Amino acid sequence: MTTLHEPVVTATPAELSVWPASTTEPRPGALTVGGVPLAEVADRFGTPVYVLDENEVRERCRTYRHAFPDAEVLYAAKAFLCRAMVHWTEEEGLGLDVCSAGELELAVTTGFPPERIVLHGNAKSPHDLEAALRLGVGRIVIDSPSEIARLAAAVGPGGHQKVMVRVVPGISAGGHEKIRTGTDDQKFGLSIADGYAQHAIARILDQPQLELTGLHCHLGSQITSVKPYLAAVRRLVGLMARLHEQHGLILPELDLGGGHGIAYRPGEQALDLTALARRVRTELSDACAAAGLPVPRLVIEPGRAIVGPAGIAVYRVLAVKRTGEHTFVAVDGGMSDNPRPALYGVRYAPRLIGRASAAPTAPVTVVGRHCEAGDVLAADVELPADLRPGDLLAVPVAGAYHLSMASGYNLVGRPPVTAVRDGHARLLVRRESLEDIRRRDVGL
């Protein structure tokens, strides 16, 4: 039986390993990020709320620039984008990788240089291409043969646009089958194995207004091993060698995409960025030397690995229900603000914040508020046995693919995004209100 004399347990360094580096616990339960107590953020902005550690984002941008000093590093905007994120990315010297006119226009209207932006996507709309050409995007990644003629016509006979070709190297890598994109059985890119990539490249070379600058590939997401990237380098350099032999073509760029895995729970493996940079650089140099080609400039596209570990989602407990052998802790968010557990089976490590607890831990399942049996945020996690309505739970590694994939399910409204830095918190994206939702509904 728990007594008042039992020690109150604080977080260990290992338990905080997946939290932003600025995370401290000055008092038991008083978790602080960027010098701001998370409970204060919840009180000020309400819950659910996303919290981004600005310094963590910036430091991760710098880590990539230092690890790949000779490469072009593009932040993959699909992971999370807002005006502040665009500003941080630009200030830290990264380019942007976008996949829609919406992401592109948000970036450019925020002041990001369009020539440092790459547009890709497997099914670009006419509006996507029009916006890219109108705003002067740096490169467009061609993903299908039909896109070549459409793009050439949109550019016009007197125009000019740099392009890359997304190829499928036939490599299976990634943390879940739904996020593996380097194999021939999915919707992205043009296959090397069946010759579609080579055929598309030949067609591009026949379009004088299109300048082919390099090859692009993306193997998948949540990759924690360096080996798939080395295999991709070998296969893409092999294709470059064949293109040189057939067309006399020397491509100055090679884009390996992103997909760099991060840890969502203490003890999980993450991709070793230093090893990746060193071994990819060596593999690329050796492969090009063997093929008699100059070494192209490397391009990489990290998204999750920059913003994911910098984010926290904070929820308030609404109900605690014990059913048979299971205890369900229901919070005021769920799959509308984080669909990833339902989509990919992702597991998180939430923590009680805002108060100290001397109770022993017990296995619980943290569920959301939505009318869906699959609305589970964290299954079978250890949390204090005295959890009660009104408590706050914080979920680390919530910066990527949360707000960007949020939905309007049950019309509850998407959460706000706040930034913390040097003891101050500020609003970046306001909460979606019921009035916002009503304004979109225009007919009876």
Secondary structure as a PSIPRED ss2 file (coil, helix, strand):
# PSIPRED VFORMAT (PSIPRED V4.0)

   1 M C   1.000  0.000  0.000
   2 T C   1.000  0.000  0.000
   3 T C   1.000  0.000  0.000
   4 L C   1.000  0.000  0.000
   5 H C   1.000  0.000  0.000
   6 E C   1.000  0.000  0.000
   7 P C   1.000  0.000  0.000
   8 V C   1.000  0.000  0.000
   9 V C   1.000  0.000  0.000
  10 T C   1.000  0.000  0.000
  11 A C   1.000  0.000  0.000
  12 T C   1.000  0.000  0.000
  13 P C   1.000  0.000  0.000
  14 A C   1.000  0.000  0.000
  15 E C   1.000  0.000  0.000
  16 L C   1.000  0.000  0.000
  17 S C   1.000  0.000  0.000
  18 V C   1.000  0.000  0.000
  19 W C   1.000  0.000  0.000
  20 P C   1.000  0.000  0.000
  21 A C   1.000  0.000  0.000
  22 S C   1.000  0.000  0.000
  23 T C   1.000  0.000  0.000
  24 T E   0.000  0.000  1.000
  25 E C   1.000  0.000  0.000
  26 P C   1.000  0.000  0.000
  27 R C   1.000  0.000  0.000
  28 P C   1.000  0.000  0.000
  29 G C   1.000  0.000  0.000
  30 A C   1.000  0.000  0.000
  31 L C   1.000  0.000  0.000
  32 T E   0.000  0.000  1.000
  33 V E   0.000  0.000  1.000
  34 G C   1.000  0.000  0.000
  35 G C   1.000  0.000  0.000
  36 V E   0.000  0.000  1.000
  37 P E   0.000  0.000  1.000
  38 L H   0.000  1.000  0.000
  39 A H   0.000  1.000  0.000
  40 E H   0.000  1.000  0.000
  41 V H   0.000  1.000  0.000
  42 A H   0.000  1.000  0.000
  43 D H   0.000  1.000  0.000
  44 R H   0.000  1.000  0.000
  45 F H   0.000  1.000  0.000
  46 G C   1.000  0.000  0.000
  47 T C   1.000  0.000  0.000
  48 P C   1.000  0.000  0.000
  49 V E   0.000  0.000  1.000
  50 Y E   0.000  0.000  1.000
  51 V E   0.000  0.000  1.000
  52 L E   0.000  0.000  1.000
  53 D E   0.000  0.000  1.000
  54 E H   0.000  1.000  0.000
  55 N H   0.000  1.000  0.000
  56 E H   0.000  1.000  0.000
  57 V H   0.000  1.000  0.000
  58 R H   0.000  1.000  0.000
  59 E H   0.000  1.000  0.000
  60 R H   0.000  1.000  0.000
  61 C H   0.000  1.000  0.000
  62 R H   0.000  1.000  0.000
  63 T H   0.000  1.000  0.000
  64 Y H   0.000  1.000  0.000
  65 R H   0.000  1.000  0.000
  66 H H   0.000  1.000  0.000
  67 A H   0.000  1.000  0.000
  68 F C   1.000  0.000  0.000
  69 P C   1.000  0.000  0.000
  70 D C   1.000  0.000  0.000
  71 A C   1.000  0.000  0.000
  72 E E   0.000  0.000  1.000
  73 V E   0.000  0.000  1.000
  74 L E   0.000  0.000  1.000
  75 Y E   0.000  0.000  1.000
  76 A E   0.000  0.000  1.000
  77 A H   0.000  1.000  0.000
  78 K H   0.000  1.000  0.000
  79 A H   0.000  1.000  0.000
  80 F C   1.000  0.000  0.000
  81 L C   1.000  0.000  0.000
  82 C C   1.000  0.000  0.000
  83 R H   0.000  1.000  0.000
  84 A H   0.000  1.000  0.000
  85 M H   0.000  1.000  0.000
  86 V H   0.000  1.000  0.000
  87 H H   0.000  1.000  0.000
  88 W H   0.000  1.000  0.000
  89 T H   0.000  1.000  0.000
  90 E H   0.000  1.000  0.000
  91 E H   0.000  1.000  0.000
  92 E C   1.000  0.000  0.000
  93 G C   1.000  0.000  0.000
  94 L C   1.000  0.000  0.000
  95 G E   0.000  0.000  1.000
  96 L E   0.000  0.000  1.000
  97 D E   0.000  0.000  1.000
  98 V E   0.000  0.000  1.000
  99 C C   1.000  0.000  0.000
 100 S C   1.000  0.000  0.000
 101 A H   0.000  1.000  0.000
 102 G H   0.000  1.000  0.000
 103 E H   0.000  1.000  0.000
 104 L H   0.000  1.000  0.000
 105 E H   0.000  1.000  0.000
 106 L H   0.000  1.000  0.000
 107 A H   0.000  1.000  0.000
 108 V H   0.000  1.000  0.000
 109 T H   0.000  1.000  0.000
 110 T H   0.000  1.000  0.000
 111 G C   1.000  0.000  0.000
 112 F C   1.000  0.000  0.000
 113 P C   1.000  0.000  0.000
 114 P H   0.000  1.000  0.000
 115 E H   0.000  1.000  0.000
 116 R H   0.000  1.000  0.000
 117 I E   0.000  0.000  1.000
 118 V E   0.000  0.000  1.000
 119 L E   0.000  0.000  1.000
 120 H C   1.000  0.000  0.000
 121 G C   1.000  0.000  0.000
 122 N C   1.000  0.000  0.000
 123 A C   1.000  0.000  0.000
 124 K C   1.000  0.000  0.000
 125 S C   1.000  0.000  0.000
 126 P H   0.000  1.000  0.000
 127 H H   0.000  1.000  0.000
 128 D H   0.000  1.000  0.000
 129 L H   0.000  1.000  0.000
 130 E H   0.000  1.000  0.000
 131 A H   0.000  1.000  0.000
 132 A H   0.000  1.000  0.000
 133 L H   0.000  1.000  0.000
 134 R H   0.000  1.000  0.000
 135 L H   0.000  1.000  0.000
 136 G C   1.000  0.000  0.000
 137 V C   1.000  0.000  0.000
 138 G C   1.000  0.000  0.000
 139 R E   0.000  0.000  1.000
 140 I E   0.000  0.000  1.000
 141 V E   0.000  0.000  1.000
 142 I E   0.000  0.000  1.000
 143 D C   1.000  0.000  0.000
 144 S C   1.000  0.000  0.000
 145 P H   0.000  1.000  0.000
 146 S H   0.000  1.000  0.000
 147 E H   0.000  1.000  0.000
 148 I H   0.000  1.000  0.000
 149 A H   0.000  1.000  0.000
 150 R H   0.000  1.000  0.000
 151 L H   0.000  1.000  0.000
 152 A H   0.000  1.000  0.000
 153 A H   0.000  1.000  0.000
 154 A H   0.000  1.000  0.000
 155 V H   0.000  1.000  0.000
 156 G C   1.000  0.000  0.000
 157 P C   1.000  0.000  0.000
 158 G C   1.000  0.000  0.000
 159 G C   1.000  0.000  0.000
 160 H C   1.000  0.000  0.000
 161 Q E   0.000  0.000  1.000
 162 K E   0.000  0.000  1.000
 163 V E   0.000  0.000  1.000
 164 M E   0.000  0.000  1.000
 165 V E   0.000  0.000  1.000
 166 R E   0.000  0.000  1.000
 167 V E   0.000  0.000  1.000
 168 V E   0.000  0.000  1.000
 169 P C   1.000  0.000  0.000
 170 G C   1.000  0.000  0.000
 171 I C   1.000  0.000  0.000
 172 S C   1.000  0.000  0.000
 173 A C   1.000  0.000  0.000
 174 G C   1.000  0.000  0.000
 175 G C   1.000  0.000  0.000
 176 H C   1.000  0.000  0.000
 177 E H   0.000  1.000  0.000
 178 K H   0.000  1.000  0.000
 179 I H   0.000  1.000  0.000
 180 R E   0.000  0.000  1.000
 181 T C   1.000  0.000  0.000
 182 G C   1.000  0.000  0.000
 183 T C   1.000  0.000  0.000
 184 D C   1.000  0.000  0.000
 185 D C   1.000  0.000  0.000
 186 Q C   1.000  0.000  0.000
 187 K C   1.000  0.000  0.000
 188 F C   1.000  0.000  0.000
 189 G C   1.000  0.000  0.000
 190 L E   0.000  0.000  1.000
 191 S E   0.000  0.000  1.000
 192 I C   1.000  0.000  0.000
 193 A C   1.000  0.000  0.000
 194 D C   1.000  0.000  0.000
 195 G C   1.000  0.000  0.000
 196 Y H   0.000  1.000  0.000
 197 A H   0.000  1.000  0.000
 198 Q H   0.000  1.000  0.000
 199 H H   0.000  1.000  0.000
 200 A H   0.000  1.000  0.000
 201 I H   0.000  1.000  0.000
 202 A H   0.000  1.000  0.000
 203 R H   0.000  1.000  0.000
 204 I H   0.000  1.000  0.000
 205 L H   0.000  1.000  0.000
 206 D C   1.000  0.000  0.000
 207 Q C   1.000  0.000  0.000
 208 P C   1.000  0.000  0.000
 209 Q C   1.000  0.000  0.000
 210 L E   0.000  0.000  1.000
 211 E E   0.000  0.000  1.000
 212 L E   0.000  0.000  1.000
 213 T E   0.000  0.000  1.000
 214 G E   0.000  0.000  1.000
 215 L E   0.000  0.000  1.000
 216 H E   0.000  0.000  1.000
 217 C C   1.000  0.000  0.000
 218 H C   1.000  0.000  0.000
 219 L C   1.000  0.000  0.000
 220 G E   0.000  0.000  1.000
 221 S C   1.000  0.000  0.000
 222 Q C   1.000  0.000  0.000
 223 I E   0.000  0.000  1.000
 224 T C   1.000  0.000  0.000
 225 S C   1.000  0.000  0.000
 226 V C   1.000  0.000  0.000
 227 K H   0.000  1.000  0.000
 228 P H   0.000  1.000  0.000
 229 Y H   0.000  1.000  0.000
 230 L H   0.000  1.000  0.000
 231 A H   0.000  1.000  0.000
 232 A H   0.000  1.000  0.000
 233 V H   0.000  1.000  0.000
 234 R H   0.000  1.000  0.000
 235 R H   0.000  1.000  0.000
 236 L H   0.000  1.000  0.000
 237 V H   0.000  1.000  0.000
 238 G H   0.000  1.000  0.000
 239 L H   0.000  1.000  0.000
 240 M H   0.000  1.000  0.000
 241 A H   0.000  1.000  0.000
 242 R H   0.000  1.000  0.000
 243 L H   0.000  1.000  0.000
 244 H H   0.000  1.000  0.000
 245 E H   0.000  1.000  0.000
 246 Q H   0.000  1.000  0.000
 247 H H   0.000  1.000  0.000
 248 G C   1.000  0.000  0.000
 249 L C   1.000  0.000  0.000
 250 I C   1.000  0.000  0.000
 251 L C   1.000  0.000  0.000
 252 P C   1.000  0.000  0.000
 253 E E   0.000  0.000  1.000
 254 L E   0.000  0.000  1.000
 255 D E   0.000  0.000  1.000
 256 L C   1.000  0.000  0.000
 257 G C   1.000  0.000  0.000
 258 G C   1.000  0.000  0.000
 259 G C   1.000  0.000  0.000
 260 H E   0.000  0.000  1.000
 261 G C   1.000  0.000  0.000
 262 I C   1.000  0.000  0.000
 263 A C   1.000  0.000  0.000
 264 Y C   1.000  0.000  0.000
 265 R C   1.000  0.000  0.000
 266 P C   1.000  0.000  0.000
 267 G C   1.000  0.000  0.000
 268 E C   1.000  0.000  0.000
 269 Q C   1.000  0.000  0.000
 270 A C   1.000  0.000  0.000
 271 L C   1.000  0.000  0.000
 272 D C   1.000  0.000  0.000
 273 L H   0.000  1.000  0.000
 274 T H   0.000  1.000  0.000
 275 A H   0.000  1.000  0.000
 276 L H   0.000  1.000  0.000
 277 A H   0.000  1.000  0.000
 278 R H   0.000  1.000  0.000
 279 R H   0.000  1.000  0.000
 280 V H   0.000  1.000  0.000
 281 R H   0.000  1.000  0.000
 282 T H   0.000  1.000  0.000
 283 E H   0.000  1.000  0.000
 284 L H   0.000  1.000  0.000
 285 S H   0.000  1.000  0.000
 286 D H   0.000  1.000  0.000
 287 A H   0.000  1.000  0.000
 288 C H   0.000  1.000  0.000
 289 A H   0.000  1.000  0.000
 290 A H   0.000  1.000  0.000
 291 A H   0.000  1.000  0.000
 292 G C   1.000  0.000  0.000
 293 L C   1.000  0.000  0.000
 294 P C   1.000  0.000  0.000
 295 V C   1.000  0.000  0.000
 296 P C   1.000  0.000  0.000
 297 R E   0.000  0.000  1.000
 298 L E   0.000  0.000  1.000
 299 V E   0.000  0.000  1.000
 300 I E   0.000  0.000  1.000
 301 E C   1.000  0.000  0.000
 302 P C   1.000  0.000  0.000
 303 G C   1.000  0.000  0.000
 304 R H   0.000  1.000  0.000
 305 A H   0.000  1.000  0.000
 306 I H   0.000  1.000  0.000
 307 V H   0.000  1.000  0.000
 308 G H   0.000  1.000  0.000
 309 P H   0.000  1.000  0.000
 310 A H   0.000  1.000  0.000
 311 G E   0.000  0.000  1.000
 312 I E   0.000  0.000  1.000
 313 A E   0.000  0.000  1.000
 314 V E   0.000  0.000  1.000
 315 Y E   0.000  0.000  1.000
 316 R E   0.000  0.000  1.000
 317 V E   0.000  0.000  1.000
 318 L E   0.000  0.000  1.000
 319 A E   0.000  0.000  1.000
 320 V E   0.000  0.000  1.000
 321 K E   0.000  0.000  1.000
 322 R E   0.000  0.000  1.000
 323 T E   0.000  0.000  1.000
 324 G C   1.000  0.000  0.000
 325 E C   1.000  0.000  0.000
 326 H E   0.000  0.000  1.000
 327 T E   0.000  0.000  1.000
 328 F E   0.000  0.000  1.000
 329 V E   0.000  0.000  1.000
 330 A E   0.000  0.000  1.000
 331 V E   0.000  0.000  1.000
 332 D C   1.000  0.000  0.000
 333 G C   1.000  0.000  0.000
 334 G C   1.000  0.000  0.000
 335 M C   1.000  0.000  0.000
 336 S C   1.000  0.000  0.000
 337 D C   1.000  0.000  0.000
 338 N C   1.000  0.000  0.000
 339 P C   1.000  0.000  0.000
 340 R H   0.000  1.000  0.000
 341 P H   0.000  1.000  0.000
 342 A H   0.000  1.000  0.000
 343 L H   0.000  1.000  0.000
 344 Y H   0.000  1.000  0.000
 345 G C   1.000  0.000  0.000
 346 V C   1.000  0.000  0.000
 347 R C   1.000  0.000  0.000
 348 Y C   1.000  0.000  0.000
 349 A C   1.000  0.000  0.000
 350 P C   1.000  0.000  0.000
 351 R E   0.000  0.000  1.000
 352 L E   0.000  0.000  1.000
 353 I E   0.000  0.000  1.000
 354 G C   1.000  0.000  0.000
 355 R C   1.000  0.000  0.000
 356 A C   1.000  0.000  0.000
 357 S C   1.000  0.000  0.000
 358 A C   1.000  0.000  0.000
 359 A C   1.000  0.000  0.000
 360 P C   1.000  0.000  0.000
 361 T E   0.000  0.000  1.000
 362 A E   0.000  0.000  1.000
 363 P E   0.000  0.000  1.000
 364 V E   0.000  0.000  1.000
 365 T E   0.000  0.000  1.000
 366 V E   0.000  0.000  1.000
 367 V E   0.000  0.000  1.000
 368 G C   1.000  0.000  0.000
 369 R C   1.000  0.000  0.000
 370 H C   1.000  0.000  0.000
 371 C C   1.000  0.000  0.000
 372 E C   1.000  0.000  0.000
 373 A C   1.000  0.000  0.000
 374 G C   1.000  0.000  0.000
 375 D C   1.000  0.000  0.000
 376 V E   0.000  0.000  1.000
 377 L E   0.000  0.000  1.000
 378 A E   0.000  0.000  1.000
 379 A E   0.000  0.000  1.000
 380 D E   0.000  0.000  1.000
 381 V E   0.000  0.000  1.000
 382 E E   0.000  0.000  1.000
 383 L E   0.000  0.000  1.000
 384 P E   0.000  0.000  1.000
 385 A C   1.000  0.000  0.000
 386 D C   1.000  0.000  0.000
 387 L C   1.000  0.000  0.000
 388 R C   1.000  0.000  0.000
 389 P C   1.000  0.000  0.000
 390 G C   1.000  0.000  0.000
 391 D C   1.000  0.000  0.000
 392 L E   0.000  0.000  1.000
 393 L E   0.000  0.000  1.000
 394 A E   0.000  0.000  1.000
 395 V E   0.000  0.000  1.000
 396 P E   0.000  0.000  1.000
 397 V C   1.000  0.000  0.000
 398 A C   1.000  0.000  0.000
 399 G C   1.000  0.000  0.000
 400 A C   1.000  0.000  0.000
 401 Y C   1.000  0.000  0.000
 402 H C   1.000  0.000  0.000
 403 L H   0.000  1.000  0.000
 404 S H   0.000  1.000  0.000
 405 M H   0.000  1.000  0.000
 406 A C   1.000  0.000  0.000
 407 S C   1.000  0.000  0.000
 408 G C   1.000  0.000  0.000
 409 Y H   0.000  1.000  0.000
 410 N H   0.000  1.000  0.000
 411 L H   0.000  1.000  0.000
 412 V C   1.000  0.000  0.000
 413 G C   1.000  0.000  0.000
 414 R C   1.000  0.000  0.000
 415 P C   1.000  0.000  0.000
 416 P C   1.000  0.000  0.000
 417 V E   0.000  0.000  1.000
 418 T E   0.000  0.000  1.000
 419 A E   0.000  0.000  1.000
 420 V E   0.000  0.000  1.000
 421 R E   0.000  0.000  1.000
 422 D C   1.000  0.000  0.000
 423 G C   1.000  0.000  0.000
 424 H E   0.000  0.000  1.000
 425 A E   0.000  0.000  1.000
 426 R E   0.000  0.000  1.000
 427 L E   0.000  0.000  1.000
 428 L E   0.000  0.000  1.000
 429 V E   0.000  0.000  1.000
 430 R C   1.000  0.000  0.000
 431 R C   1.000  0.000  0.000
 432 E C   1.000  0.000  0.000
 433 S C   1.000  0.000  0.000
 434 L H   0.000  1.000  0.000
 435 E H   0.000  1.000  0.000
 436 D H   0.000  1.000  0.000
 437 I H   0.000  1.000  0.000
 438 R H   0.000  1.000  0.000
 439 R H   0.000  1.000  0.000
 440 R H   0.000  1.000  0.000
 441 D C   1.000  0.000  0.000
 442 V C   1.000  0.000  0.000
 443 G C   1.000  0.000  0.000
 444 L C   1.000  0.000  0.000
